[in-house]
């Protein structure tokens, strides 16, 4: 079930709703990059063209795909 969390973007609080698995993945990506989850959210927000929640899901998907063997077993 999606979970709503507050984040700060450009100094303003806003809420983002994502499934717990995406929040966990964002935490892992942030830790691997030595940054805060909020900083990742701000980065995605600056680069997005659509809905923030959707942009975050795509960001996580792309980050997972970029990892070695991160194709989810889709390659032959």
C-alpha positions, 0 to 999 in steps of 0.5 A, a space after each residue: 500500500 502506498 505511503 505518503 511522506 513529507 519532503 522539502 523541495 526548494 525550501 517548501 514542504 510537500 508530500 509524496 506518495 510511493 509504495 514502501 519498496 520505492 522508499 526503501 530503494 530511494 534510501 539505498 540509492 541515497 546511502 550508496 551515493 552518500 547523500 540524503 533521500 531528500 537531496 535525491 528527491 530534489 534532484 528528480 524534481 528539478 529534472 522531471 516533466 510530469 508527476 513527482 511520484 511517477 518521476 521517482 519510480 522511474 528514477 529508481 527503475 533506471 538506477 536499478 537497471 544501471 547496476 551490473 546485472 540490474 536488468 531484472 533477468 530480462 536479458 537472454 
